[in-house]
Amino acid sequence: MAEEQTQLNRSLTSNQMQMIALGGTIGVGLFMGSTSTIKWTGPSVLLAYAFAGLILYLVMRALGEIVYINPSTGSFADYATNYIHPLAGWLTAWSNIFQFIAVGISEVIAVGAYLNFWWPGIPDWVTAVVVMSLLALANLTSVKAYGTLEFYFALIKVATIVLMIVVGVAVIFFGLGNNWHAIGISNLWSHGGFFTGGVKGFIFALAIVVGSYQGIELIGIAAGEAKDPQESIVRAVKSVVWRILIFYIGAIFVIVTIFPWNELKSLGSPFVETFSKVGIAGAAGIINFVVLTAAMSGANSGIYSASRFLYKLSMDGKIPKFWAKMSSHKVPYIAILSISIGILIGTIMNSVLVSVSASGADIFTIVYSSSVLPGMVPWFVILLSELRFRRANLELIKHHPFTMPLYPYTNYFALIAMTIILGFMFVNPDTRISVSVGVVYLAIMTAVFFIQDRKHKQQQ
C-alpha cells in the first residue's frame, strides 16, 4: 500500500470530498419525483428515508473509524481483505465497478433525454460520445480537476434542493403561490393514511431508498487522494450524512405535503411543479438543467470510483499490471479510459437494443436496478470489517477520537436491517429479477476468484 499512496496524488480538499459524497448520493431520482418509493408506502416514505439514513450513518461511522487509522484508495476493499477474507475484498472491488458502470450508463442515457428538451432529435450515441469524452478528459487531467468538477456539479444540486425546501415550506405554511392560503400538512394523512402500504409496503420502499443513498462510500475511495486525510475524513463523515438526510427528507417532505401522494405519477417532476406553483418562470428549463448536471455528476463519480478499484486490483496483483499505469498527472489513465469506454459501449448498446426491440429498454432497466445488491456489498463489508478491526486494534481504539457509537450493537443492528431489506427484495415482484441478477453477478465473480486462486497456488 505504500507504493500505491506514493503514486497517487493527495490533492482533494475536505470540501471537495464532502461534495463528492453528496454528488455520488444525490441523484436524478430525487429530482424526477421519487415516485417509485412513494407508491409503496405513501407519506410514510419520510420514515423510510430516515430509517435508511440511520443505517447510512452507522456505515459511515464504521468507515470513518477505520479510515482514520488507514486512509488508502479503495479503503473498504482493503479492509475486507485484511479483516474478513480476500474473497470479500475481491467482491467489494468488482461490486463497485459493476455498480458504477451500470449507474454511469443510465446517467449518460438520461443526459441524452435531458438535452432533447432543448435540442430534440440529437442521436443518443452523439450525446454519449460528447459527454463521455468531456468527463474522461476531466478525470484524466488530474484528481483535482475531477474534484473541482464534481464540487460544482454537487453545488448546483444542493442549491436547487435548498431552494426547493425553502419555497415548499413557504407554500405549505404561508400559502405562497396559493393566494396566501396555507396548504397545511393534511396531505400526509388525508389520502389513505400515513402508512398506505402497511409494513410490507414500507419495507419494499426501504429497498429503493437504500439504493438511493448508495455512493456516499465514495469518501472511503477518495481517502487515498485527500489532503490531510485524517482531518478530511472526520469532517466529511460528520457533516455529509446530516446534509444528505436534511436534503432528502426535506425535499420528500415538501413533495408529499404539497401534493397528494397518489397523484404524483401524473405530475412529472414535483420540483418543476413546485417552482411553477409560485410563478418561477422557466421552471421546467431550470430543473432540466439541474437534472442534466445531476446525471453528469453521477457518471463522473462512476468513472472516478470504478477506475480507482481497477487500479487497486491491478496494484494488488489481482489483474494485470497494465491497468495500474499512471500518467504524468498521477492518475491511472488506463483504468479511467477503460471505465469510460465501458460506459460508452453500454450506452450505445442500449440505444441499439431499444431501436431493435421494445423489450430492450426492460433489459437495461433490470441491469441498472440490479446494481442495488452489489452497491450494498461495501456497506456489509464496512460493518463487518469494523467488528474485526476493533478486536485487532484495542490499543489504537483507546485514544481514537472517532469511534463507532454503541459498538458492537449498532453493527449488528445495521447488518440485520440490511439483510431483512434484501430478503424483501426477493419477495417483491418488482425487484426480484433485479436482485437475482445481482446475485448471479456475485456468484460469477466468486467463481472467478477461486479459479484464479487455484491457478496461483498451482504456479507456486
C-alpha positions as CSV (number, residue, x, y, z in Angstrom):
1,M,0.0,0.0,0.0
2,A,3.0,2.3,0.4
3,E,3.7,2.2,-3.3
4,E,0.0,3.0,-4.0
5,Q,0.0,6.0,-1.8
6,T,3.2,7.5,-3.2
7,Q,1.9,7.1,-6.8
8,L,-1.5,8.8,-6.2
9,N,-1.6,12.5,-5.7
10,R,-3.2,13.8,-2.5
11,S,-4.9,16.9,-3.7
12,L,-8.6,16.5,-2.7
13,T,-9.8,19.0,0.0
14,S,-12.3,18.3,2.7
15,N,-14.9,20.4,0.9
16,Q,-14.3,18.5,-2.3
17,M,-14.6,15.2,-0.5
18,Q,-17.9,16.2,1.0
19,M,-19.3,17.3,-2.4
20,I,-18.0,14.1,-4.0
21,A,-20.0,12.1,-1.4
22,L,-23.1,14.4,-1.9
23,G,-22.7,14.1,-5.7
24,G,-22.5,10.4,-5.6
25,T,-25.6,10.1,-3.4
26,I,-28.0,12.8,-4.5
27,G,-29.1,11.6,-7.9
28,V,-31.6,12.1,-10.7
29,G,-34.2,10.1,-8.9
30,L,-34.9,12.7,-6.3
31,F,-35.4,15.5,-8.8
32,M,-37.6,13.4,-11.1
33,G,-40.1,12.6,-8.3
34,S,-39.1,9.6,-6.2
35,T,-42.5,8.1,-7.1
36,S,-41.0,4.6,-7.1
37,T,-40.6,4.8,-3.4
38,I,-43.7,6.8,-2.6
39,K,-46.0,4.4,-4.4
40,W,-45.2,1.6,-2.0
41,T,-45.8,3.3,1.3
42,G,-47.3,6.8,0.7
43,P,-46.2,9.7,3.0
44,S,-44.5,7.3,5.4
45,V,-41.7,7.2,2.9
46,L,-40.3,10.0,5.1
47,L,-39.7,7.4,7.8
48,A,-38.2,5.1,5.2
49,Y,-35.6,7.8,4.3
50,A,-35.0,8.5,8.0
51,F,-34.5,4.8,8.9
52,A,-32.2,4.2,5.9
53,G,-30.4,7.3,6.9
54,L,-29.7,5.8,10.3
55,I,-28.2,2.7,8.6
56,L,-26.2,5.1,6.4
57,Y,-24.9,7.0,9.5
58,L,-23.8,3.8,11.2
59,V,-22.0,2.6,8.0
60,M,-20.2,5.9,7.6
61,R,-19.2,6.0,11.3
62,A,-17.7,2.5,11.0
63,L,-15.9,3.5,7.8
64,G,-14.6,6.7,9.4
65,E,-13.2,4.8,12.4
66,I,-11.0,2.6,10.2
67,V,-10.1,5.2,7.5
68,Y,-8.9,7.5,10.3
69,I,-6.2,4.9,11.0
70,N,-5.5,3.7,7.5
71,P,-6.6,6.2,4.7
72,S,-6.0,4.5,1.4
73,T,-7.6,4.4,-2.1
74,G,-10.2,1.7,-2.3
75,S,-10.1,1.6,1.5
76,F,-13.0,-0.7,2.3
77,A,-11.8,-3.3,-0.2
78,D,-8.5,-3.4,1.7
79,Y,-10.4,-3.8,5.0
80,A,-12.5,-6.6,3.5
81,T,-9.3,-8.4,2.5
82,N,-7.5,-7.8,5.8
83,Y,-10.3,-8.3,8.3
84,I,-12.7,-10.7,6.6
85,H,-11.3,-12.7,3.6
86,P,-9.5,-12.0,0.3
87,L,-12.7,-13.1,-1.5
88,A,-14.6,-10.2,0.4
89,G,-12.1,-7.7,-0.9
90,W,-12.3,-9.0,-4.4
91,L,-16.1,-8.9,-4.4
92,T,-16.1,-5.4,-2.9
93,A,-14.0,-4.1,-5.7
94,W,-15.9,-5.8,-8.5
95,S,-19.2,-4.9,-7.0
96,N,-18.3,-1.3,-7.0
97,I,-17.1,-1.5,-10.6
98,F,-20.3,-3.2,-11.7
99,Q,-22.4,-0.7,-9.7
100,F,-20.8,2.4,-11.1
101,I,-20.6,1.2,-14.7
102,A,-24.4,0.4,-14.6
103,V,-25.2,3.7,-13.0
104,G,-22.9,5.6,-15.4
105,I,-24.7,4.1,-18.4
106,S,-28.1,5.1,-17.0
107,E,-26.9,8.6,-16.3
108,V,-25.4,9.1,-19.8
109,I,-28.7,7.9,-21.3
110,A,-30.5,10.4,-19.0
111,V,-28.3,13.2,-20.2
112,G,-29.4,12.5,-23.8
113,A,-33.0,12.7,-22.8
114,Y,-32.5,16.0,-21.0
115,L,-30.6,17.5,-23.9
116,N,-33.6,16.6,-26.1
117,F,-35.6,19.1,-24.1
118,W,-33.7,21.9,-25.8
119,W,-32.4,20.2,-29.0
120,P,-34.8,17.4,-30.0
121,G,-33.5,14.8,-32.4
122,I,-29.9,14.6,-31.3
123,P,-28.9,10.9,-31.6
124,D,-28.2,9.2,-28.3
125,W,-24.8,8.0,-29.5
126,V,-23.7,11.5,-30.3
127,T,-24.6,12.7,-26.8
128,A,-22.8,9.7,-25.3
129,V,-19.6,10.3,-27.2
130,V,-19.5,14.0,-26.3
131,V,-20.4,13.5,-22.6
132,M,-18.0,10.7,-22.0
133,S,-15.2,12.5,-23.8
134,L,-15.7,15.5,-21.6
135,L,-15.9,13.5,-18.4
136,A,-13.0,11.3,-19.3
137,L,-10.9,14.3,-20.1
138,A,-11.7,15.9,-16.7
139,N,-10.7,12.6,-14.9
140,L,-7.5,12.3,-17.0
141,T,-6.4,15.9,-16.3
142,S,-5.9,15.4,-12.6
143,V,-7.7,14.2,-9.5
144,K,-8.0,17.9,-8.6
145,A,-9.8,18.6,-11.9
146,Y,-12.2,15.8,-11.1
147,G,-12.8,17.1,-7.6
148,T,-13.4,20.6,-8.8
149,L,-15.9,19.5,-11.5
150,E,-17.7,17.3,-9.0
151,F,-17.8,20.1,-6.5
152,Y,-19.7,22.4,-8.8
153,F,-22.0,19.6,-10.1
154,A,-22.9,18.9,-6.5
155,L,-23.2,22.6,-5.6
156,I,-25.8,23.0,-8.3
157,K,-27.9,20.1,-7.0
158,V,-27.6,21.2,-3.4
159,A,-28.6,24.8,-4.2
160,T,-31.7,23.6,-6.1
161,I,-32.7,21.3,-3.2
162,V,-32.3,24.1,-0.6
163,L,-34.4,26.4,-2.8
164,M,-37.0,23.7,-3.2
165,I,-37.2,23.2,0.5
166,V,-37.5,27.0,1.2
167,V,-40.1,27.5,-1.5
168,G,-42.0,24.4,-0.4
169,V,-42.1,25.5,3.3
170,A,-43.4,28.9,2.1
171,V,-46.2,27.2,0.1
172,I,-47.1,24.8,2.9
173,F,-47.2,27.2,5.9
174,F,-47.7,30.6,4.3
175,G,-49.7,29.9,1.1
176,L,-47.0,31.3,-1.3
177,G,-48.4,30.7,-4.8
178,N,-51.8,29.7,-3.4
179,N,-53.3,33.1,-2.8
180,W,-51.7,33.1,0.6
181,H,-53.9,30.3,1.8
182,A,-51.6,27.8,3.6
183,I,-51.8,24.3,2.2
184,G,-51.0,22.8,5.5
185,I,-49.8,19.2,6.2
186,S,-53.1,17.3,5.8
187,N,-51.9,15.6,2.6
188,L,-49.7,13.5,4.9
189,W,-52.7,11.5,6.1
190,S,-55.8,12.5,4.0
191,H,-55.4,10.0,1.1
192,G,-55.5,6.6,2.7
193,G,-53.5,7.3,5.8
194,F,-49.8,7.8,6.5
195,F,-48.8,4.1,6.0
196,T,-50.7,3.4,2.9
197,G,-48.8,0.2,2.0
198,G,-48.6,-1.3,5.5
199,V,-45.5,-2.9,6.9
200,K,-44.7,-4.8,3.7
201,G,-45.0,-1.7,1.5
202,F,-42.8,0.2,3.9
203,I,-40.0,-2.4,3.7
204,F,-40.4,-2.6,-0.1
205,A,-39.8,1.1,-0.2
206,L,-36.8,0.8,2.0
207,A,-35.0,-1.3,-0.6
208,I,-35.3,1.5,-3.2
209,V,-34.4,4.2,-0.5
210,V,-31.3,2.3,0.5
211,G,-30.3,2.2,-3.2
212,S,-30.7,5.9,-3.5
213,Y,-28.2,6.5,-0.7
214,Q,-25.6,4.3,-2.3
215,G,-22.5,6.3,-3.3
216,I,-21.7,8.0,-0.1
217,E,-18.9,5.5,0.5
218,L,-17.0,7.4,-2.2
219,I,-15.5,9.2,0.8
220,G,-13.6,6.0,1.5
221,I,-12.4,5.5,-2.0
222,A,-11.2,9.1,-2.2
223,A,-9.3,8.8,1.1
224,G,-6.1,7.9,-0.7
225,E,-6.1,11.1,-2.6
226,A,-7.1,13.5,0.2
227,K,-5.1,16.3,1.7
228,D,-4.7,15.8,5.4
229,P,-6.7,12.6,5.2
230,Q,-7.5,12.1,8.9
231,E,-8.9,15.6,9.3
232,S,-10.7,15.5,6.0
233,I,-12.3,12.1,6.7
234,V,-13.6,13.1,10.1
235,R,-15.1,16.4,8.8
236,A,-16.6,14.8,5.7
237,V,-18.2,11.9,7.6
238,K,-19.6,14.1,10.4
239,S,-21.2,16.7,8.0
240,V,-22.2,14.8,4.9
241,V,-24.6,12.3,6.5
242,W,-26.6,15.1,8.1
243,R,-26.6,17.1,4.9
244,I,-27.9,14.2,2.9
245,L,-30.6,13.4,5.4
246,I,-31.8,17.1,5.5
247,F,-31.8,17.3,1.7
248,Y,-33.6,14.0,1.1
249,I,-36.1,14.2,3.9
250,G,-36.7,17.9,3.5
251,A,-37.3,17.6,-0.2
252,I,-39.5,14.5,0.2
253,F,-41.5,16.2,3.0
254,V,-42.2,19.1,0.7
255,I,-43.3,16.8,-2.1
256,V,-45.7,14.6,-0.1
257,T,-47.1,17.6,1.8
258,I,-47.8,19.9,-1.2
259,F,-49.1,17.1,-3.5
260,P,-51.4,14.2,-2.7
261,W,-49.1,11.2,-2.8
262,N,-51.4,9.2,-5.1
263,E,-51.4,12.0,-7.8
264,L,-47.6,12.2,-8.1
265,K,-47.4,9.9,-11.1
266,S,-49.4,12.3,-13.2
267,L,-47.3,15.3,-12.2
268,G,-44.0,14.6,-13.8
269,S,-41.3,16.2,-11.7
270,P,-42.6,17.6,-8.4
271,F,-39.7,20.0,-8.4
272,V,-40.9,21.6,-11.7
273,E,-44.5,21.6,-10.3
274,T,-43.4,23.3,-7.1
275,F,-41.4,26.0,-8.7
276,S,-44.1,26.6,-11.3
277,K,-46.7,26.9,-8.5
278,V,-45.0,30.0,-7.1
279,G,-44.6,31.6,-10.5
280,I,-40.9,30.9,-11.2
281,A,-40.7,31.4,-15.0
282,G,-39.0,28.7,-16.9
283,A,-39.1,26.2,-14.1
284,A,-39.0,23.2,-16.4
285,G,-35.9,24.6,-18.1
286,I,-34.2,25.3,-14.8
287,I,-34.9,21.8,-13.4
288,N,-33.9,20.2,-16.7
289,F,-30.5,21.9,-16.4
290,V,-30.2,20.7,-12.8
291,V,-31.0,17.1,-13.6
292,L,-28.6,17.3,-16.6
293,T,-25.8,18.3,-14.2
294,A,-27.0,15.6,-11.7
295,A,-26.8,12.9,-14.4
296,M,-23.3,14.1,-15.5
297,S,-22.3,14.1,-11.8
298,G,-23.4,10.5,-11.4
299,A,-21.4,9.4,-14.5
300,N,-18.4,11.5,-13.3
301,S,-18.4,9.8,-9.9
302,G,-18.8,6.4,-11.6
303,I,-15.7,6.9,-13.7
304,Y,-13.7,8.0,-10.7
305,S,-14.8,5.3,-8.3
306,A,-14.7,2.3,-10.7
307,S,-11.3,3.4,-12.2
308,R,-9.8,3.5,-8.7
309,F,-10.9,0.0,-8.0
310,L,-9.5,-1.3,-11.3
311,Y,-6.3,0.5,-10.3
312,K,-6.3,-1.1,-6.9
313,L,-7.0,-4.6,-8.2
314,S,-4.0,-4.2,-10.5
315,M,-1.7,-2.9,-7.8
316,D,-2.7,-5.9,-5.6
317,G,-1.8,-8.3,-8.5
318,K,-5.4,-9.5,-9.0
319,I,-5.5,-8.3,-12.6
320,P,-2.6,-7.4,-15.0
321,K,-0.3,-4.5,-14.0
322,F,-1.3,-2.8,-17.3
323,W,-4.4,-1.4,-15.5
324,A,-2.3,0.4,-12.9
325,K,-0.3,2.6,-15.4
326,M,-0.1,6.2,-14.2
327,S,0.0,9.4,-16.2
328,S,2.3,12.3,-15.6
329,H,-0.7,13.9,-13.8
330,K,-0.7,11.0,-11.2
331,V,-4.0,9.4,-12.4
332,P,-4.5,5.8,-13.5
333,Y,-5.2,6.7,-17.1
334,I,-5.7,3.1,-18.5
335,A,-8.3,2.4,-15.8
336,I,-10.1,5.7,-16.4
337,L,-10.2,5.1,-20.2
338,S,-11.4,1.5,-19.7
339,I,-14.3,2.5,-17.5
340,S,-15.2,5.4,-19.8
341,I,-15.2,3.2,-22.8
342,G,-17.2,0.6,-21.0
343,I,-19.9,3.2,-20.1
344,L,-19.9,4.4,-23.7
345,I,-20.3,0.9,-25.1
346,G,-23.1,0.2,-22.7
347,T,-24.9,3.4,-23.7
348,I,-24.6,2.6,-27.4
349,M,-25.8,-1.0,-26.8
350,N,-28.8,0.4,-25.0
351,S,-29.7,2.6,-28.0
352,V,-29.3,-0.3,-30.4
353,L,-31.4,-2.6,-28.3
354,V,-34.2,-0.1,-27.8
355,S,-34.3,0.7,-31.5
356,V,-34.4,-3.0,-32.4
357,S,-36.9,-4.2,-29.7
358,A,-39.2,-2.6,-27.2
359,S,-38.1,-5.2,-24.7
360,G,-34.5,-3.8,-24.9
361,A,-35.4,-1.0,-22.6
362,D,-36.6,-3.5,-20.0
363,I,-33.4,-5.5,-20.2
364,F,-31.3,-2.4,-19.4
365,T,-33.7,-1.3,-16.7
366,I,-33.1,-4.6,-15.0
367,V,-29.3,-4.3,-15.3
368,Y,-29.4,-0.8,-13.8
369,S,-31.5,-1.7,-10.9
370,S,-29.5,-4.9,-10.3
371,S,-26.7,-2.6,-9.1
372,V,-28.5,-2.2,-5.8
373,L,-27.3,-5.5,-4.4
374,P,-23.6,-5.0,-5.4
375,G,-24.0,-1.5,-4.1
376,M,-24.8,-2.9,-0.7
377,V,-21.8,-5.1,-0.6
378,P,-19.4,-2.3,0.6
379,W,-21.9,-1.5,3.4
380,F,-21.9,-5.1,4.7
381,V,-18.1,-5.2,4.3
382,I,-17.6,-1.9,6.2
383,L,-19.7,-3.0,9.1
384,L,-18.1,-6.5,9.4
385,S,-14.6,-5.2,8.9
386,E,-15.1,-2.7,11.7
387,L,-16.0,-5.5,14.1
388,R,-12.8,-7.3,13.3
389,F,-10.7,-4.1,13.2
390,R,-11.8,-3.1,16.7
391,R,-10.8,-6.5,18.1
392,A,-7.4,-6.4,16.4
393,N,-6.6,-2.8,17.4
394,L,-7.6,-2.4,21.0
395,E,-4.6,-0.1,21.9
396,L,-5.4,2.2,18.9
397,I,-9.0,2.5,19.9
398,K,-8.2,3.7,23.4
399,H,-7.1,7.1,22.0
400,H,-9.2,7.1,18.9
401,P,-11.3,10.4,18.5
402,F,-13.9,9.0,16.1
403,T,-15.1,5.6,17.2
404,M,-18.3,3.7,16.2
405,P,-21.0,4.6,18.7
406,L,-22.5,1.8,20.8
407,Y,-20.2,-0.8,19.3
408,P,-20.9,-3.7,18.5
409,Y,-24.7,-3.5,18.9
410,T,-25.0,-0.8,16.2
411,N,-23.1,-3.0,13.8
412,Y,-25.4,-6.0,14.4
413,F,-28.5,-3.7,14.1
414,A,-27.4,-2.3,10.7
415,L,-26.4,-5.8,9.4
416,I,-29.7,-7.4,10.4
417,A,-31.7,-4.5,9.0
418,M,-29.9,-4.7,5.6
419,T,-30.4,-8.4,5.5
420,I,-34.2,-8.1,6.1
421,I,-34.3,-5.4,3.3
422,L,-32.6,-7.7,0.9
423,G,-34.9,-10.5,1.8
424,F,-37.9,-8.4,0.9
425,M,-36.3,-7.5,-2.4
426,F,-36.7,-11.2,-3.3
427,V,-40.3,-11.2,-2.1
428,N,-41.2,-8.1,-4.1
429,P,-42.0,-9.0,-7.8
430,D,-40.8,-5.5,-8.9
431,T,-37.3,-6.1,-7.5
432,R,-37.0,-9.9,-7.6
433,I,-35.4,-10.1,-11.1
434,S,-33.0,-7.2,-10.4
435,V,-31.7,-8.6,-7.1
436,S,-31.4,-12.0,-8.8
437,V,-29.2,-10.5,-11.5
438,G,-27.0,-9.1,-8.7
439,V,-26.8,-12.5,-7.0
440,V,-25.8,-14.1,-10.3
441,Y,-23.1,-11.5,-10.9
442,L,-21.6,-12.0,-7.4
443,A,-21.7,-15.8,-7.9
444,I,-19.8,-15.5,-11.2
445,M,-17.1,-13.2,-9.7
446,T,-16.8,-15.6,-6.7
447,A,-16.1,-18.5,-9.2
448,V,-13.5,-16.3,-11.0
449,F,-11.8,-15.6,-7.7
450,F,-11.4,-19.3,-6.8
451,I,-10.3,-20.2,-10.3
452,Q,-7.6,-17.6,-10.1
453,D,-6.7,-18.6,-6.6
454,R,-6.3,-22.3,-7.7
455,K,-4.1,-21.3,-10.6
456,H,-1.9,-19.1,-8.4
457,K,-1.4,-22.0,-5.9
458,Q,-0.5,-24.4,-8.7
459,Q,2.2,-22.0,-10.0
460,Q,3.9,-21.8,-6.6
